[in-house]
Amino acid sequence: MNSDIGEDKVPLLQLLTPEGSRVTGRGNSAYRKRIENLTPEQLRGMYRDMVLTRRFDDEATSLQRQGELGLYAPSRGQEAAQVGNAYALAPQDYVFPSYREHGVLQVRGVDPVDRLEFYRGSDHGGWNPHEHNAQVYTVVIGSQALHAAGYAMGIQRDGLVGTGDPEKDAAVVTYFGDGATSQGDVNEALVFAAVNQSPVVFYCQNNQWAISEPLARQTRTPLYKRGEGFGIPSLRVDGNDVLACYAVTSEALERARSGGGPTFIEAFTYRMGAHTTSDDPTRYRTTEQEQVWARRDPIERFRVLLTREGVIDGEFEKQLEADAEALGERLRDKVRKLEPSTKTQMFETVYATEHSIVSEDRAWFEAYEAGEPITAGEQFAATAAQQGGNR
């Protein structure tokens, strides 16, 4: 790891130590106040969603290994970064995930089975985004940042920002990894958000590996400084500290909803598993490094705190274990029963209404499937004629 961008050289907001104790002292008092009002019920909910997210993760990985999913992107180790962030969202806020935000979708209420339709190839998404204010998984690296910036500009122009009505004012969060910060889409989104003062939070989960590339080969400066370069308030938070992730997101969303513009948050965490199930992390990182981060497990860290403070007990954990078992059983049963999508589904979700060129492409594909392929010349001539008629 580049010592200039590692955790020891960069200010890291932390409210919960790796040993599970609350951080005290005079610093970070504003952020500490944001977690003081969290009720025992909310704290138990956070812990429950973290545990269930990991169980979902383990079951999905197993299903892929058994040939039931085409691919899967694990989130093990990033539960605090995702769940803490999602608990700061208001119902009217909208989220744009990448392909790894299983914890965010858990909090937003997206059915676990629906989350795996995409990975099984049963659907291009798996759920109706408007039912949960959560867009579907995005595989094109960084493209969701532009979608989020555009959506944020839209609600800004619709008068849904800065009204002073807490049930009306809305904001947007987009999630991406450290590797995505090298993509043009993310940087273009930062430009649009900054110059328009759009209500969007850019939430970078820096898990330190862009597939097999370490952070030191991606940047010479801490990632949160990318936001500062665009004139966006930015900070780095301990991504394995669920309370700190909640606090910084709460502040950023509050500012966004009130008309204060965007924020860039770098959640410094670690991907404990593989990039995807097609990846072998033993080829590019050491067992020693993995063991260091295993001792910083965000779930165990939070469990120690809640147990010490009497928020959870053995009975609660026993029931949670039963809930996790039930989740695993349901996933194994329901996912195997998911039917594959039709081959023509890809033509049905491009536009909201019929489009002549898409319809023509579909007709060609259906003819091809029926064993009656159209020659390339015929296809080109038909398309050119159609496009000329549309001008």
N, C-alpha and C positions, 0 to 999 in steps of 0.2 A: 504493500500500500504506500502511496506517495505520502510522506510525512507532512507535506504542506497542506494536504486536504483530509487527513485522517481525523478521527474524533478528538484526539488530544490537542490538536492545533486550532480547532475551530470552536467558537462559542456554541454550546449545545444546551438548549433549554431542557431541563429535567425536573420533574416534580416527584418522581418515585425512583429511589435508588435501585440498582440491580439486586440488592438484598431484600427489597420489598418494604422499605421504610420511606415515609414521606420526607421530602426535602424541606428543611426548615432554614431560618435565617432571614435576613432583610431583603435579599435579592428575589426577584421574580414574584413579588408580593401581589401584583395585579393578576398574574396568571393563577396564583394560589387561590385568590378570591373566587375565581371562576369555577373552581372545583369544590369549594366549601359548601355550596348549595346542592351538590349532587346528593340525592336521597339514597338510603340503603337499598331501596328498590331499584333505582337506576344503576347503582354500583353492581348489584347482583345481576341485573340485566346485561351490563357490559361483559361481566365475566362469563355469563351463560352463552352469549353470542360468540365470544372468543372460543370457548370450548367446542361449541357446535360447529363453528367454522372449521376448526381443525379436524373434527370428526368427518365433516363433509369432504375435506381435503384428502384425508386418508382413504375414505371409501372411493372417491373418484379416481384416485391413483390406482387403487386395487382393481377397480372396474376396467381401467384402461389396460392394465397388465393382463387382464383376463380376456382382452379383445372386445370388450363391450363399448369402448369409446375409441375414436380414431386418434385422439390426442388429448392431453390435459396439461394445464399450466398450474402447478402447485403454488400455494401461498403460505406454506408453513414458515413461521417465524415473523410474518407480517400482520398477524392478527390484531395487535395493539394499534398499529399505524392505521389500519382500516376501520376497526370498530370504534376506536376513540374519535376518529374523524366523523364517522357517520352519526354518532350520537349527538353531534353538534348541529346536525341538519334540522331544518324546519320542514314540515310536510310539503310546503309549496316550493322548496328548493329543488333543483334538478341536478342530477349527476350524470357524468359521462365517463364510464369506466374504460379501462383497457381490457385485457383478457384474464386478469388475475385478481380482480376486486371481489372475491367471494365473500369477504367479511362485510363489505359495504352493502352488497345485495342481501346478505343475511339480515342486516338491520333494516333495510328498506322493505323487507317482507316478500322478496321474490322467492317463489317456491323452489326448494332445492332441486327437485326433479326438472323443473323448467330450465334451471341454470345449466343442466347437462345436455339439453336437447341439441345445442349448438355443437358440443364436443362429440356427440353421437352421430351427428349428421342428419338429425330428424327435422331440424328447422334452422333457418338462418339467424334466428335470434333466440326464441324460446318463450318470450313473454311480451305483453303489451307495455311498452315503455310508459305510456300515460297513466297506467294503473298504479305505478309505483314512483313516478317521476324519476325513473332510472333507465337510461338508454341501454341497449343491448351491448354485449361484449364487442370490442373493437380490436381487430387483429392487425390492421395496417398501422404500423408503429407511429404514434404521435398524432394521427389524423383526428382523434377525438378532441384534441386541444383546440383545433380550429372549429370543430362543431360546437364546442362549449363556448368559445369566444363569440361566435355568431349568435348562438341562442341567448347569451347574456346581453348582447347588443339589442336583440329583439325585445326582451322583457323590459329593458331600459326604455326603449321607444314606446312600449305599450303602457308606460306609466306605472310599472309594478316595482319601482325602486324609489326609495327616499320619500315615501308618503307619510311615514310615521305610524302607519298601521301595521302592527306586528303580524297580523294574520294575512296581510296582503303583500308586503315587501318581500321580494324573493331574491335569491342568489343562485349561482351555479358553481359546481365543483367538477374539475376534471382531474383524472388520475393518470399518471404515467411513471415509467421507471427512469433510472439514471441514463440508460442508453438512449431513450427517446429525446433527451435534451440536445442530442446532436442532430436531430432531424429538423428539416426546414419548417415543417408544419408547426412544431412547438414554438419555434422562434417567431414565425409569422403571427401566431396566435397571441404571443406576448406583445407584439407591436400593436395589433388591433385593440387588445384590451387596455393597454397603457394609454394610447392616444384618445380612446373613447371613454376612459375611466369606467369601464364596464364592470358589472358586479360578478366577477368570476374569481375563484380561488384555484390557483395552479398547485396541485398537490403531488409533488415528486417523491415517490417512495424509492429512495436511494438504497437498494439492496446490495450495492457494491459490485454487481456483475451484470454487464450487458451481454447476456448469454455467457460466453467464455472470456469476455474482455473485462479486466479489472478497471476500477474507477481511474486509476493512475494513467491508463492508456486512453481515457476519454476526455480528461480535462486537467489543467494545471491549477485551477482555482476551485474552491468549494462551489457546489452546484447552486446554492441559494444566491450566490452573487450574480448568477445569470439574470435573475429577476431585477436586481439592483441596476444592472446595465440598461434595462429598459425603463427605469424610473418607477419600478414597482416595489413597494415595501416587501421585504423578504427576511426570512429567518430560517435557522436550522433547529429541529426539535429531535429529541431522542425518540425514534420511531418504535422502540420497544417499551415505551412508557405510555400506557393507554390514557392516563390522566393528562399528561402533557400534550398529547395529540388532540385530545378533546379541547383543552384550554386554548391552544393556538388557533384551532379551526373555529372555535366559538368566536374568538375576537375577530378573525378574518371575515367570517360570514356576517357578523354584526356590522362591520365597516362596509362590506359590499352592499348589504341590504339598505343601508342608510344613504347610499350614494357616494361613498368614499373611495370606490374603485377597487381594483384587483389586489391580490396578495399572492406571493410565491412562497410556498412552504416546502422545505426539504426535510422529509422524515428519514432520518439516518437509521437504517435497520439492516437486516441481513436475510438473504434467502437461504433458509436452512436446507431446502431440498434442491431439486433440479430446476433448470429454467423451464423446461417442459419435460414430459415423459419420454421424449426422444433425445434428451440430453444426458450426458454422463459427467457430473461435476467433479468426479475423482480425477479427471484428465487435466484439470486446470486449477484446483485448489487443494490445500493440504488438510489432512485429518485434524491436525493440531488447531488450525484456524476454526474448523467446524466445531471442535470441542469448546473452544473459547466462547463462541456464540451460543452454543447449547446451554452454557451456564447462565446466559442472559435471557433465557426463554421468557418471552413476555407474559405467557399465561401463568407460569409458576411464580413469577415476580408479583403479579397481581393477586394470585391466590394467597400468598404469604401475607400480604397487607390486609386483605379482607378477613382472613382467619384471625390475625392478630387483633383486629379492631372489632371482632365479633359480628361482622356483617354476614358471613357464611359459616355454616357448621357442617358436621358430618352428615346430618340428615339432608341438608341442601345438596351436598355433593353426591350423595347416594341417588337422589332423585335426578340430578343432572346426568349422572352416568346412565341411568335408565333411559332418559330422554335421548342421549347420544346413541344408545343401542337401538332405540326405536327408529331414529333417523337413519342409521346405517342399514337396518333391515328394510325400511321403506325404499331407500335408494336402490338397493340391490334388486328389489322386486320390481319397482316401477320403471327403472331405466332399461332393464332387459326387455320390457314390453313396449318400449317406444318404437313406433313404426318409422321406417326411413321416409324421407321426404320424396315427393314426386320429382322427376328429372326436370320438369318444366317450372318448378316453383321459382327458380331464379329469374324467370321472366315476369313473374307476377308481383314482385316487390320492388321493382326499379322505380316506377312512377305511381302516383296515386290513381291516375286515370290512364286509359289506354294510349299508347304512343305508337305511331305507325312503324317506326324503325324497329322498336322492340318486338312488335307483333310480327314483322317480317322475319326477324331473326328466329322467333319462336317457330314460325311456320317452316323455316329451313331446317331447324333442329328436329322437329317432329317428322319431317320427310326423311331426314337422315336416319332417325331411329327406326323408321318403317322400312328402311332398305332402299329408299328412293332418293339418293343424294342429288342435290343440285350442283352443277359444276361451278367452279370458282368464277368463271366468266359470266355465267348467268346470274350468279349472286351479286357480282359487282355491278352489272348493268341494271339489275332491278333496284339495287340500293341507290345508285346514282340517279335513276329516274324518280325514285320516291323522294329523295332529298331535293331534287330540282322542283318537284311539285309542292314541296313544303315551304319553299322560299317566298 
